[in-house]
Amino acid sequence: MLAELDSLGCLGVHEELQVLHAYFAEDAPVAAVRGLADPGRGVRVDGPHAVPDQDWERSWREGLAPRRIGPLWIRPSWCAPQTPPELVIDPEQAFGSGEHATTRLALALLLDALEPGDAVLDLGTGSGILALASLRVGAAGAVGLEIDRVACRNAAGNRERNGLPLGLVCGSLDALAPAARFPLVVANMLSLRLAPWLDRLARHCTRALIVAGYLEHEREALLAPLVGRGWRVVAERSEQQSGDLWGASRLAHERLRQASRSSASVSSSA
């Protein structure tokens, strides 16, 4: 549902007692929004209703609070410090505050797979939350790629707030050297935006590829090309939010898994 609302120009949403409030400009495509009603899924659409003027920035800030994901606290800069390790993230106009299911799913899989000294590649870094989180808990390096210049500025601000050495590139995979390799590669993007890049993205991965941002019914079509090239899903998570079931997967290539097993066998023999 969130993806459909975004495509219709939704300015923001908030959820209250299983009711999703979506905000639009005065020229909202009312008929298209009403068309999202789906009795089979229990989705009913009411409105539109006029919303009185208010201090939206203050209201938005009041809706965000510290959130713990695995061992890591994520908090906005205006909230009191939490127990370390913590990450200070101000989302501003970029995606990635920990409030959306896809961010939480991707971060949980990333933290589970991270090993000390890993290098991480984050495609579509948004606020920088995933790459910065990996650095906070032990990654040796992280590179975030982002084509949106507003998001790049937001990620740079979050990098400064946390004092972490995030390598930030305002560009697509085209800006990355073809020979660049990373043990962990993560992409939290809507499936339509990710699908054209997924095969190339996988070539930069040497151990674990984490894909998030897809709806459950999009999973098979998105991952099938990778599975056909020897990749296997080794861990998955899903979460229901605002009527949508979002998913995230961690994949490993059979060739890479065999190399890892061979290396372990040699080490044990030695």
N, C-alpha and C positions, 0 to 999 in steps of 0.2 A: 504493500500500500504506500509506503513512503516513497518508493521509486516512482510510482504513478503520480503521486502528488507533486513531486519535484519536477517531473516532466511537464506538468501543467502550470508551472510558475509559482508553486507554493513558497511563501516567504518564511515560514517557520511552523513548527507544530509543538504541542505539548499534550501529554496524556494524563487523564484524570479519571480514576475509577472506571477504567476500561473504555473511556470515551476519548477519542482522538480529536483535538481541536486543531484545525488547519487554517492558517492565515494567508489571505491573498490581498492584492491591491484591488481598488474599486472596479477595475476592468477585468476581473477574474472571469475565466471561461466557465460560467456557472453550469451550463448544460453538460459540459465534459466532466466536471466534478461530480455532478449528480449521477452521471453515467457509471461512476465507480461503485455504485450500490450493487451488492451481490447477496441476495437472500440465502443462497446456498452456503456462503461462507459466514453468514450472520453479519454482513456489512450493510448498515443503513446510513443514508446521508440526509442530514437536516440542514436547513439554511438556504441561502446565506443570512447571517445576522450581522448587523452593524456593530462595530467594536469602538467604544469611546476612546478618545485620546488618553494616553498615559505615558509614564516614563518607562519606555520599553527596555532601555538598557538596564535600568535598575531591576525591573521584573525578571529579565533574562538572567542577570547575575544571581538573583535570589533563588533561581531554579537550579543552579549548579552547586554541587557540594563535593567534598572529598570522597573518592571512591577507591576501594581496595581491589586490585586484580592480582591474584597470586600473592607474592611477597611484597608487591609494590603499591604504594599509595599514589594516586593521581589527584591533584588538586589545582583549582584556579589560584592565581596569585593573590586574590583578595581574601582567601580563606586561611585560617590559622595553620601553621606547620603541623605535619603529622609525624609519626614515628618513622625514622629512616628504615629502608630506602624509600624515597618519595620523588615524584616528578612534578614540576610546576608547569601546567599547560593552560594557556589562555587561547581558546579556540578562535575567537574573533570570527572572521569570515571563512576560515579553513575548516575542513572536516577533521574530526579526531579529538574529542574531549573525554572519551570514555563513557559518554552517555548513550551511544548507539551500540546495539548488539554486535555489529560487525567488528567494531574496534575491540571490544572485549574478547570476542572469539579469537581474532587474529593475535592479540597480545598474549592470551593464555597459551595458544599453541607455540608462539615464538619463545616465550619464557620456558616452556617445557623442553624445547629442543636446544636452547642456547647452552653452549659449553664455554668455559673460560678461554679467552683469547680468540673467539670467533670474530669474523668480519661479516657484516650484515648489509644486504642491499634491500632498500625499501622503495618500490615503485609506486608513485602516487602518494608521496609521503604526507601531503596535507599539512596538518599542524606540526608534523614531525614526531608524533607521539610514539610510534612503534620503534623507529630508529633510535630516538632518545632513550626510550625505556631499555632497549638492549644495551646501550652504553652504560646506563645507570647500574645495571646488574651484572656487568662484567665483560661485555663485548670489547674486543680490542679496537674496533673501528666500525663505523657505519656510514653509509652513503645513502642520502635520500634524493630521489628524482621526482620532480614535480613540474608540470607544464604551466600551471596557473601562477602568475607572478604575484598576485595578492597572497596566495597560500605560501609562496616562497618567502615573502616578507614575514608572514606570521611564523613560519617554521624557524626563520633566522632569529626572531624575537624570543621564541621558546628556547632556542639553543643558548642564547645569552643568559636567559633567566636561570638556566640550569648549569651553566658553565661546562658544557659537554662538547667534545670535539666532533660534532656532526659534520660530515662532508656534504654540503648541500649544493645540488645542481639544478638550476631552473631549466629543465629540458626533459626530453623523453629518453628512451633507451638509445636513441641515435647518438646521444652525447656520451655514451659509455664505450670505452675501448672494447672491440670485439673479443679480445683475449682476457678481459677482466673476469675474475672468478671469485665467488663468495660461498663459504660453507652454508650460510643461511640466506635465503631470498624470500621476501614477503611482498605481497601485493593485496591491498584491501581496497578494491575498486568495484563499481558496478560491473556486472559480467559483460555487458555490451561494450564497455570501454576496455576491459581487460582482454577479452577473447582474441583480438587481433595481435596482441603483443605476447601472448602466453608462451608460444613456442620459442620465440627469441629469448624471453625472460628465463626460461628453463635452462638454456644453454650456459647461462652465467652461474648456475648452481652446482656446487660440488657435494652437497649432503642433503639438505632438506629444503623443499619448496613449499611455502605456505600461501594458500589462496583463500581469500575471504571476500565478502561483499556480494555473494550470490544468494538468490532465493532458492529454497530447497528444490523447486521444480526446474530450476535452471542447472542444477548440479551435473547431471549426466552429460548434457550437451557441452558444457564448459570443459569438463575434465576428460571426456572421451578421447580427444586428440592426444593428450598426454599419455593416457593409459595405453593407447595404441602404439606408443613409442617406447614402451618399457617402464613407464612410471607407475608406481603403485601407491594407493592411499594407505598410510600407516596410522593416521589418527584423524579423528573428525570431532567437531563440536557443532551444536546448533542451539539457537535460542529464539523463542517467540517474542516478538515485539510489535505492538500496534497492529495485530492481526496478521502479520507476516512471519514466516518461519525462515530465518536467515541461517546460513551455514558457512563453515570454514573447514578446510582440509589441509593436512600436512602430507606431502608426497615425497617419496624417495625413489630413485632410479635403481632398477635391479642391478645394473652394472656397478653403481656406486656402493650398493649394499654388499655385493660380492667382494669388491675391493676392500671394504671395511672388515669383512669376516676374514679375508686372507691375511690382512695386516695383523689382526688380533691373533690369528693362529701362529704366525711367524714370531710375534712377540712372546707368546706363551712358550714356544719351543726354545727360544733363546733363554 
